[in-house]
C-alpha cells in the first residue's frame, strides 16, 4: 500500500511503542542505520537524538533519510518512508521532547540517560515516499477466531 503519514494505520504505528530504524548517509555514501524512538507531528516525523551523534552529523551534511517501523506485536504490519530532514530543533523544545518520548517508551517522566554535557536535537523529517504493508500475524486459515 502506498500512502501518507496521515493514514490512520501509519499514525498508529508511529504512535505505538515501536522502534524506528533510521538510515542516514555516511561521507562516503554508505548507509548508517540506528534504532531510535519516534514521534509524529501533523505531517512530519520527529526523531530526537544528541547533537554530535553520528546520525546527526550525517544528516547535517545530507538530509536524506529512510525509516522503517514495524509493529512490535506483528512485524508484518510495517511502513517504510523515504524523506528529508527539513529542520533541526535544539534548546528547551528538544529537551522537553526527549522527556515526552521517555514517557511513551519507558513510562518515566524524565529521560533517565541524559548526561550533563549532552544537548538534544529534534530531527524534523518531511516524508516524500511512504510504503506500508499489513499482513495478519496468522494467515486467515490459521486464526483462532
Secondary structure, DSSP 8 states (H G I E B T S, - for coil): -B--TTSHHHHHHHHTT--EEEEEE-TTS-EEEEEE--EEETTEEEEEEETTSHHHHHHHH--EEEEEEEETTEEEEEEEEEEEEEEEEESHHHHHHHHHHHHHHHS-SS-TT--TT--EEEEEEEEEEEEEEE--SS-GGG---
